[in-house]
Amino acid sequence: MPLQLNQKIEIPIHRLGVSGEGVGDFESFTMFVDGALPGEIILGIVTEIRKNFGRAKILEITKSSPHRVKPICPLFGRCGGCQIMHLEYEKQLEAKRQRILDALQRIGKLEVEVNPCHPSPMPLAYRNKIQLPVKEGKIGLYTKGSHEVIDVEKCYIHCSLGEKVYEWIRSFPEVQKFQHLLIRTAVKTGEVLLVFVTEEAFIPQDIPPEVKGIVQCINRSKGNRILGQEFRTLWGREWIKEILHGLQFRISAASFFQINPFQAENLYSQVVDFAELTGNEIVLDSYCGVGTLALILAKGAKKIIGVESVPESIEDAKANAKLNKIENVEFFCERAEEFRPTLDKVDVAVVNPPRKGCEQNFLEVLAKIRPKRIVYVSCDPATMARDVSFLVSQGYRVSQIQPFDMFPQTSHVECVVQLKLRHL
């Protein structure tokens, strides 16, 4: 008898999916179940049927996992921010390592070793940035899989200073007229930048000393983009300063900067180790953001070339180089896929692409210039596996893979891959 909508079925759960959902089967048919954990058996009601899979909602957990824990956040399951807060932290790390292994085998057709996932120093209160949509008087986060806003008084993965400022700013009625509220925090310096996505300028009273700037962002687009192209400084300065690896970094409203600064120190140390610099190398840092990795690597290299497509990030990168008195770096505001100057001289390439991974033509250029080592920093195992597989086909070998838990309580995982030319 074929599966039917609203049918009640028993589903054994075998693993976690890429979005943190439980993956099981009913009569050899794959089923996805939000909130279910590996090793559990659930009684569920079928909510969706596709050609190759279905979805079900939990009615009852008939066999519970010994690794299930009570989430600290009362909104878990409704808010879409965290997906696996109900899983023991050690098991979160194991699941993330397994996700990388699965992607390498399934997508990359690669059988390689993956180190244990490096735990975050802060499993909670780690985020230095939070973007809060505002709708119908509610300030908070989107419910899972929708654009309905759930009112959030406290976010447990947002850093404590950012939460303090959030508690203050949400008390103003004017905030309910915003489209979005963005809070960026520099945890080492204790500085906060507020970004109001709104049509009307608003400067609150009694601004806390931690707030160093308030920026208005005007977004005229009708799509899902949060930040627009127009920024106006309403009060204070348009950036905050953070310290990482002993260097100072300027972060503005639209700049890319690692969300978990506590773990970023460890990830960047790994990149430095994998780069194996001796002081004589020319290093390409693609998707360089505000120059964080470029400047950290600079003291070990002859020259760093940083490439980034976001103009605000390149402005910050140049300011950061000047701030730290680092002169052996050069930044270019271009898409990594279109950048060509001096690439034939690159000894080491550091690649830190967005979730979609690298463009194919960029990978082809990389394979053509043949740097001795490539350090690939990934925020998506699937696109990493695809890109690494191509580089392996072009004469590279995977030397080491180190996962990092940059986003505890969520299904996301980052990793650093070291690739070396097979024949030097």
C-alpha positions as CSV (number, residue, x, y, z in Angstrom):
1,M,0.0,0.0,0.0
2,P,1.5,3.4,-1.1
3,L,2.3,6.0,1.6
4,Q,-0.5,8.6,2.0
5,L,-0.6,12.1,3.5
6,N,-1.7,12.2,7.2
7,Q,-0.9,8.5,7.5
8,K,0.6,7.6,10.9
9,I,3.7,5.5,10.6
10,E,6.6,4.3,12.8
11,I,10.1,5.5,11.6
12,P,13.5,4.4,12.9
13,I,16.0,7.3,12.6
14,H,19.5,6.4,11.4
15,R,21.3,9.7,10.9
16,L,21.1,13.5,10.8
17,G,20.4,15.3,7.5
18,V,22.3,18.4,6.2
19,S,19.7,20.6,7.9
20,G,19.8,18.8,11.2
21,E,16.6,16.8,10.7
22,G,16.4,13.1,11.5
23,V,16.7,10.8,8.5
24,G,15.0,7.4,8.7
25,D,13.0,5.1,6.5
26,F,9.5,3.5,6.2
27,E,9.5,0.3,4.2
28,S,12.8,1.4,2.5
29,F,11.3,4.8,1.6
30,T,13.5,7.7,3.0
31,M,11.7,10.0,5.5
32,F,12.9,13.3,7.0
33,V,11.7,14.2,10.5
34,D,12.4,17.5,12.1
35,G,13.5,17.1,15.8
36,A,14.3,13.4,15.6
37,L,17.7,12.1,16.5
38,P,19.7,9.0,15.4
39,G,18.8,5.9,17.3
40,E,15.3,7.0,18.0
41,I,12.1,5.5,16.8
42,I,9.2,7.9,16.3
43,L,5.5,7.7,15.6
44,G,4.9,10.4,13.0
45,I,2.3,11.7,10.7
46,V,3.2,12.1,7.0
47,T,3.1,15.7,5.9
48,E,4.8,15.5,2.5
49,I,5.4,12.9,-0.2
50,R,7.9,13.3,-3.0
51,K,9.2,10.8,-5.6
52,N,12.2,9.8,-3.6
53,F,11.5,10.9,0.0
54,G,8.8,12.0,2.4
55,R,8.5,14.2,5.5
56,A,6.8,13.4,8.7
57,K,6.0,15.3,11.9
58,I,6.6,13.7,15.3
59,L,3.5,12.6,17.2
60,E,5.4,10.6,19.8
61,I,9.0,9.4,20.4
62,T,8.6,5.7,21.2
63,K,12.3,5.2,21.7
64,S,14.4,8.2,22.8
65,S,18.1,8.7,22.2
66,P,20.3,8.7,25.3
67,H,22.0,11.7,23.8
68,R,18.8,13.8,23.7
69,V,19.0,16.8,26.0
70,K,16.6,19.6,27.0
71,P,17.3,22.7,24.9
72,I,18.1,25.8,27.0
73,C,16.1,28.0,24.6
74,P,12.3,27.9,25.1
75,L,11.8,28.8,21.4
76,F,13.8,25.8,20.1
77,G,11.7,24.0,17.5
78,R,9.8,27.2,16.6
79,C,12.7,29.5,15.8
80,G,14.7,28.6,12.8
81,G,18.1,29.7,14.2
82,C,19.2,26.5,15.9
83,Q,18.5,23.0,14.6
84,I,20.3,20.5,17.0
85,M,20.2,22.2,20.4
86,H,18.4,19.0,21.6
87,L,21.5,16.9,20.9
88,E,24.4,16.4,23.4
89,Y,27.3,18.7,22.3
90,E,29.8,15.9,21.9
91,K,27.4,14.1,19.5
92,Q,26.9,17.4,17.6
93,L,30.6,17.3,16.8
94,E,30.5,13.7,15.7
95,A,27.6,14.4,13.4
96,K,29.4,17.3,11.8
97,R,32.5,15.2,11.1
98,Q,30.3,12.5,9.6
99,R,28.6,15.1,7.4
100,I,32.0,16.0,5.9
101,L,32.9,12.4,5.4
102,D,29.6,11.6,3.7
103,A,30.0,14.6,1.3
104,L,33.5,13.6,0.4
105,Q,32.4,10.0,-0.4
106,R,29.1,10.8,-2.0
107,I,29.9,14.0,-4.0
108,G,33.7,14.0,-4.2
109,K,34.1,10.2,-4.6
110,L,37.1,10.6,-2.2
111,E,38.2,8.2,0.5
112,V,40.2,10.5,2.8
113,E,40.7,10.9,6.6
114,V,38.9,13.6,8.4
115,N,40.1,14.7,11.9
116,P,37.7,15.0,14.8
117,C,35.7,18.2,14.8
118,H,37.4,21.0,16.9
119,P,34.9,22.0,19.6
120,S,34.0,25.7,20.0
121,P,35.3,27.3,23.2
122,M,31.8,28.7,23.6
123,P,29.0,26.3,22.8
124,L,26.5,29.2,23.6
125,A,26.7,33.0,23.5
126,Y,29.3,32.9,20.7
127,R,27.7,35.0,17.9
128,N,29.1,38.4,17.4
129,K,26.4,39.4,14.9
130,I,22.7,39.0,14.9
131,Q,20.2,40.1,12.2
132,L,16.7,40.5,13.5
133,P,13.7,41.0,11.2
134,V,10.9,43.3,12.4
135,K,7.3,42.6,11.3
136,E,3.9,43.5,12.8
137,G,5.4,44.8,16.0
138,K,7.5,41.7,16.5
139,I,11.3,41.9,16.7
140,G,13.1,38.5,16.5
141,L,13.9,35.7,14.1
142,Y,12.1,33.8,11.4
143,T,10.2,30.7,12.3
144,K,11.6,27.6,10.6
145,G,11.0,27.6,6.8
146,S,8.9,30.7,6.7
147,H,9.1,34.5,6.8
148,E,6.8,34.7,9.8
149,V,8.7,36.6,12.6
150,I,8.7,35.1,16.1
151,D,9.3,37.6,18.9
152,V,12.6,36.9,20.6
153,E,13.5,38.5,23.9
154,K,16.8,36.6,24.3
155,C,19.0,34.6,21.9
156,Y,21.1,32.1,23.7
157,I,23.8,31.8,21.0
158,H,24.2,35.6,20.7
159,C,27.1,37.0,22.7
160,S,26.4,38.5,26.1
161,L,27.3,42.1,25.3
162,G,25.2,42.0,22.1
163,E,22.3,40.7,24.1
164,K,22.7,43.6,26.6
165,V,22.5,46.1,23.8
166,Y,19.6,44.2,22.2
167,E,17.6,44.4,25.5
168,W,18.1,48.1,25.5
169,I,17.3,48.9,21.9
170,R,14.1,46.7,21.7
171,S,12.6,48.9,24.5
172,F,12.1,51.8,22.0
173,P,8.7,51.8,20.2
174,E,10.4,53.3,17.1
175,V,12.2,50.0,16.5
176,Q,8.9,48.4,15.5
177,K,8.9,50.5,12.4
178,F,12.2,49.0,11.2
179,Q,12.6,46.4,8.5
180,H,15.6,44.8,10.2
181,L,17.9,45.4,13.2
182,L,21.5,44.4,12.9
183,I,23.8,44.2,15.9
184,R,27.6,43.7,15.5
185,T,29.8,43.2,18.5
186,A,33.6,43.2,18.9
187,V,34.0,40.8,21.8
188,K,37.6,41.6,22.6
189,T,37.3,45.4,22.6
190,G,33.7,45.6,23.9
191,E,32.5,47.7,21.0
192,V,29.0,47.5,19.4
193,L,27.8,48.8,16.0
194,L,24.0,49.1,15.4
195,V,22.5,49.1,11.9
196,F,18.9,50.1,11.5
197,V,17.4,49.0,8.2
198,T,14.6,51.6,8.0
199,E,13.3,54.4,5.8
200,E,13.2,56.9,8.7
201,A,16.3,58.0,10.6
202,F,16.2,57.3,14.4
203,I,18.7,58.1,17.1
204,P,17.8,56.7,20.5
205,Q,18.4,58.5,23.7
206,D,20.8,57.4,26.5
207,I,23.1,55.4,24.2
208,P,25.2,52.9,26.2
209,P,29.0,53.5,26.2
210,E,29.6,50.2,24.4
211,V,27.7,51.4,21.3
212,K,30.3,53.2,19.1
213,G,28.2,53.9,16.1
214,I,24.6,53.8,14.7
215,V,24.2,53.4,10.9
216,Q,21.0,53.7,8.9
217,C,20.7,51.3,5.9
218,I,18.1,52.0,3.3
219,N,16.9,48.9,1.4
220,R,14.7,49.7,-1.5
221,S,14.7,46.1,-3.0
222,K,11.6,44.0,-2.8
223,G,13.5,40.7,-2.4
224,N,14.9,38.8,0.6
225,R,18.1,40.9,0.7
226,I,18.5,42.3,4.2
227,L,21.0,45.2,3.6
228,G,20.6,47.7,0.9
229,Q,23.3,49.7,-0.9
230,E,22.8,53.0,0.9
231,F,24.4,53.6,4.4
232,R,24.2,56.7,6.5
233,T,26.0,57.2,9.7
234,L,23.5,58.6,12.2
235,W,25.7,58.8,15.3
236,G,29.3,58.0,16.2
237,R,31.4,56.1,13.7
238,E,30.6,53.6,11.0
239,W,32.8,50.8,12.2
240,I,34.0,48.9,15.3
241,K,37.4,47.5,16.0
242,E,38.1,43.9,16.9
243,I,41.3,42.1,17.9
244,L,42.2,38.7,16.4
245,H,45.6,37.0,16.6
246,G,47.0,40.1,18.1
247,L,46.0,42.3,15.1
248,Q,43.3,45.0,15.0
249,F,40.4,44.8,12.5
250,R,37.9,47.4,11.5
251,I,34.4,46.0,10.9
252,S,31.7,48.0,9.2
253,A,28.0,47.3,8.6
254,A,28.4,45.2,5.4
255,S,31.8,43.6,6.0
256,F,32.4,39.9,6.3
257,F,33.9,38.8,9.6
258,Q,33.8,35.4,11.2
259,I,30.6,35.0,13.4
260,N,32.3,33.1,16.2
261,P,35.4,35.0,17.2
262,F,36.2,32.6,20.0
263,Q,36.6,29.7,17.5
264,A,38.0,31.9,14.7
265,E,41.4,32.1,16.5
266,N,41.7,28.3,16.3
267,L,40.5,28.1,12.6
268,Y,43.0,30.8,11.5
269,S,45.8,29.2,13.4
270,Q,45.0,26.0,11.4
271,V,45.2,27.9,8.2
272,V,48.6,29.3,9.1
273,D,49.8,25.8,9.9
274,F,48.5,24.4,6.6
275,A,50.0,27.2,4.6
276,E,53.5,26.1,5.8
277,L,55.0,29.5,5.0
278,T,58.8,30.1,5.2
279,G,58.9,33.8,4.4
280,N,59.6,33.5,0.7
281,E,56.1,32.8,-0.6
282,I,53.7,34.9,-2.6
283,V,50.2,34.0,-1.3
284,L,46.8,34.5,-3.0
285,D,44.0,35.1,-0.5
286,S,40.7,34.7,-2.5
287,Y,37.4,35.9,-1.0
288,C,39.5,37.8,1.6
289,G,36.8,39.8,3.3
290,V,38.2,42.5,5.6
291,G,41.7,41.0,5.2
292,T,41.7,38.9,8.3
293,L,43.5,35.9,7.0
294,A,45.7,38.0,4.6
295,L,47.0,40.1,7.5
296,I,47.5,37.1,9.8
297,L,49.5,35.3,7.1
298,A,51.5,38.4,6.1
299,K,54.3,38.1,8.7
300,G,55.2,34.6,7.4
301,A,55.0,35.5,3.7
302,K,56.9,37.6,1.1
303,K,53.7,39.1,-0.2
304,I,50.0,38.6,0.1
305,I,47.5,39.3,-2.6
306,G,43.9,39.7,-1.3
307,V,40.9,39.6,-3.6
308,E,37.3,40.4,-2.6
309,S,34.2,41.6,-4.5
310,V,32.5,43.6,-1.7
311,P,33.8,47.2,-1.9
312,E,33.1,47.9,1.8
313,S,35.2,44.9,2.8
314,I,38.1,46.0,0.6
315,E,38.0,49.4,2.2
316,D,38.2,47.8,5.6
317,A,41.0,45.5,4.5
318,K,43.1,48.4,3.3
319,A,42.3,50.3,6.5
320,N,43.2,47.2,8.6
321,A,46.6,46.9,6.8
322,K,47.4,50.5,7.6
323,L,46.1,50.1,11.2
324,N,48.5,47.2,11.8
325,K,51.4,48.8,9.8
326,I,51.5,45.8,7.5
327,E,53.0,46.7,4.1
328,N,53.5,43.4,2.2
329,V,49.8,43.0,1.3
330,E,47.9,44.3,-1.7
331,F,44.1,44.2,-1.9
332,F,42.0,44.1,-5.1
333,C,38.2,44.7,-5.3
334,E,37.3,42.1,-7.9
335,R,35.5,38.9,-8.2
336,A,37.9,36.0,-7.5
337,E,36.7,34.4,-10.7
338,E,37.8,37.4,-12.8
339,F,41.1,38.3,-11.1
340,R,44.2,37.6,-13.2
341,P,47.2,39.9,-12.4
342,T,50.4,38.2,-11.1
343,L,48.6,34.9,-10.5
344,D,51.3,33.0,-12.4
345,K,53.7,33.7,-9.5
346,V,51.5,32.4,-6.6
347,D,53.2,29.8,-4.3
348,V,50.3,29.2,-1.9
349,A,46.6,29.9,-2.4
350,V,44.1,30.4,0.4
351,V,40.5,30.0,-0.7
352,N,37.6,30.9,1.6
353,P,34.5,31.0,-0.7
354,P,30.9,31.6,0.3
355,R,28.5,28.7,0.8
356,K,28.1,28.1,-3.0
357,G,31.8,27.3,-3.2
358,C,34.2,28.3,-6.0
359,E,33.2,29.1,-9.6
360,Q,34.5,26.5,-12.0
361,N,36.5,29.0,-14.0
362,F,38.3,30.1,-10.8
363,L,39.2,26.5,-10.0
364,E,40.5,26.1,-13.5
365,V,42.8,29.1,-13.2
366,L,44.0,27.8,-9.8
367,A,44.8,24.4,-11.4
368,K,46.6,26.2,-14.2
369,I,48.9,28.4,-12.0
370,R,49.6,25.4,-9.8
371,P,50.4,26.8,-6.4
372,K,52.4,24.3,-4.3
373,R,49.8,24.3,-1.6
374,I,46.1,25.2,-1.5
375,V,44.3,25.9,1.8
376,Y,40.6,25.6,1.3
377,V,38.4,27.0,4.1
378,S,34.8,25.7,3.6
379,C,31.5,26.5,5.2
380,D,29.6,23.9,3.2
381,P,30.8,20.3,3.0
382,A,28.9,19.6,-0.3
383,T,30.5,22.4,-2.3
384,M,33.9,21.7,-0.7
385,A,33.7,18.1,-1.7
386,R,32.9,19.1,-5.3
387,D,35.7,21.7,-5.5
388,V,38.3,19.5,-3.8
389,S,37.4,16.6,-6.1
390,F,38.2,18.8,-9.1
391,L,41.5,19.9,-7.7
392,V,42.4,16.3,-7.0
393,S,41.7,15.5,-10.6
394,Q,44.1,18.3,-11.6
395,G,47.1,16.9,-9.8
396,Y,46.6,17.7,-6.1
397,R,46.2,15.4,-3.2
398,V,44.3,16.0,0.1
399,S,46.9,16.1,2.9
400,Q,44.7,17.0,5.9
401,I,41.1,18.0,6.7
402,Q,40.3,19.7,10.0
403,P,36.6,20.4,10.8
404,F,35.7,23.3,13.2
405,D,32.5,23.9,15.0
406,M,31.9,27.6,14.2
407,F,28.2,27.4,14.8
408,P,27.3,25.2,17.8
409,Q,23.6,24.2,18.2
410,T,23.2,24.4,14.4
411,S,23.7,21.9,11.6
412,H,26.5,24.1,10.0
413,V,30.1,23.1,10.0
414,E,33.3,24.6,8.6
415,C,36.5,22.8,7.7
416,V,40.0,23.6,6.6
417,V,41.5,21.4,3.8
418,Q,45.2,21.2,3.0
419,L,46.0,20.2,-0.6
420,K,49.4,19.7,-2.0
421,L,50.7,19.2,-5.6
422,R,51.5,15.5,-6.1
423,H,54.7,16.2,-8.1
424,L,56.8,19.3,-7.3
